[in-house]
Amino acid sequence: MKPPKTKAQIRAEIDAQIKAYLSTGGEVNSIPRGTSGNTENSNQFASSSSFEPKQERTPVNDVVKEIEERKKNKTPSNTKKRATPRRKLITDDFGEPIRWVWLDK
C-alpha cells in the first residue's frame, strides 16, 4: 500500500506543474479578487424544482382504534407459551453428576 502524500509533496507537484506550464509558453491571466464564475449570481444548490409539493396527511385514527381493540380482545390461550422440554441433572448419593435427562412438562 502506498503511503499518502504529504502536503509538502502535493505543493511541490503543483509548483512543478505550474513551472512546466509556464515554460511551454502558457500564460496566467490575472483575475481580480472576489470575481465569481457564477454569472447568474444565484445559489445553484437551492433549486426549488427538486422538492415535491406538500401532500395532505391521511387520517388513521380509525385504523389505530381497530388495532387497539384487537390487542384488548386477545384471549389468554393465544398468549400461552408452549411447553418445551427441559434438561435435568441426575446425581448420585454423593452429589456427583451421573447423566442428563430430558423432562417434558
C-alpha positions as CSV (number, residue, x, y, z in Angstrom):
1,M,0.0,0.0,0.0
2,K,1.3,3.4,-1.0
3,P,1.7,5.9,1.9
4,P,-0.4,9.0,1.4
5,K,1.3,12.1,0.1
6,T,2.2,14.9,2.5
7,K,1.1,18.5,1.9
8,A,4.6,19.4,1.1
9,Q,4.8,16.8,-1.6
10,I,1.5,18.0,-3.1
11,R,2.7,21.6,-3.1
12,A,5.9,20.6,-4.8
13,E,3.9,18.7,-7.5
14,I,1.6,21.7,-8.1
15,D,4.6,24.0,-8.3
16,A,6.3,21.7,-10.8
17,Q,3.1,21.6,-12.9
18,I,2.9,25.4,-12.9
19,K,6.5,25.8,-13.9
20,A,6.1,23.3,-16.7
21,Y,3.0,25.1,-18.0
22,L,4.7,28.5,-17.9
23,S,7.9,27.1,-19.5
24,T,5.9,25.8,-22.5
25,G,4.6,29.3,-23.2
26,G,1.5,29.1,-21.1
27,E,0.1,32.3,-19.6
28,V,-1.8,33.1,-16.4
29,N,-4.4,35.8,-16.6
30,S,-4.8,38.0,-13.5
31,I,-8.3,37.9,-12.2
32,P,-9.5,40.4,-9.6
33,R,-10.2,39.1,-6.2
34,G,-13.9,38.4,-5.5
35,T,-14.8,37.6,-9.1
36,S,-17.0,34.5,-9.4
37,G,-17.6,32.1,-12.2
38,N,-21.3,32.1,-11.4
39,T,-22.6,34.6,-14.0
40,E,-26.3,34.4,-13.0
41,N,-25.5,35.3,-9.3
42,S,-27.9,32.7,-7.9
43,N,-27.5,29.8,-5.5
44,Q,-27.2,26.7,-7.6
45,F,-27.9,24.4,-4.7
46,A,-31.2,25.9,-3.7
47,S,-33.2,24.6,-6.6
48,S,-36.9,24.5,-5.6
49,S,-37.7,22.2,-8.5
50,S,-36.3,19.2,-6.7
51,F,-38.9,19.5,-3.9
52,E,-42.4,17.9,-4.2
53,P,-45.4,19.8,-3.2
54,K,-46.7,19.2,0.3
55,Q,-49.2,16.3,0.5
56,E,-52.1,16.2,2.8
57,R,-51.9,13.6,5.6
58,T,-54.3,10.7,5.6
59,P,-56.1,10.4,9.0
60,V,-55.6,7.0,10.5
61,N,-57.4,7.3,13.8
62,D,-60.0,4.7,12.9
63,V,-57.3,2.2,12.0
64,V,-55.4,2.8,15.2
65,K,-58.6,2.3,17.2
66,E,-59.2,-1.1,15.5
67,I,-55.7,-2.2,16.2
68,E,-56.0,-1.2,19.9
69,E,-59.3,-3.1,20.1
70,R,-57.8,-6.3,18.7
71,K,-55.0,-6.0,21.3
72,K,-57.5,-5.8,24.1
73,N,-59.6,-8.7,22.8
74,K,-56.8,-11.2,22.8
75,T,-57.6,-14.3,24.8
76,P,-55.1,-15.7,27.3
77,S,-55.0,-19.0,25.4
78,N,-53.3,-17.2,22.5
79,T,-50.5,-15.8,24.7
80,K,-49.8,-19.1,26.5
81,K,-46.3,-20.4,26.0
82,R,-45.7,-23.9,24.6
83,A,-44.2,-26.4,27.0
84,T,-40.6,-27.1,25.9
85,P,-38.5,-30.0,27.2
86,R,-36.1,-29.2,30.0
87,R,-32.8,-30.8,31.0
88,K,-32.4,-32.2,34.5
89,L,-29.2,-33.4,36.0
90,I,-29.3,-36.8,37.7
91,T,-26.7,-37.1,40.6
92,D,-25.7,-40.0,42.8
93,D,-25.9,-40.1,46.6
94,F,-22.7,-38.0,46.9
95,G,-23.8,-35.3,44.5
96,E,-21.6,-36.4,41.6
97,P,-23.3,-35.9,38.2
98,I,-24.3,-39.2,36.5
99,R,-26.3,-38.1,33.4
100,W,-28.7,-35.5,32.0
101,V,-32.3,-36.5,31.3
102,W,-35.0,-34.6,29.3
103,L,-38.3,-33.8,31.0
104,D,-41.5,-32.9,29.1
105,K,-43.8,-30.6,31.1
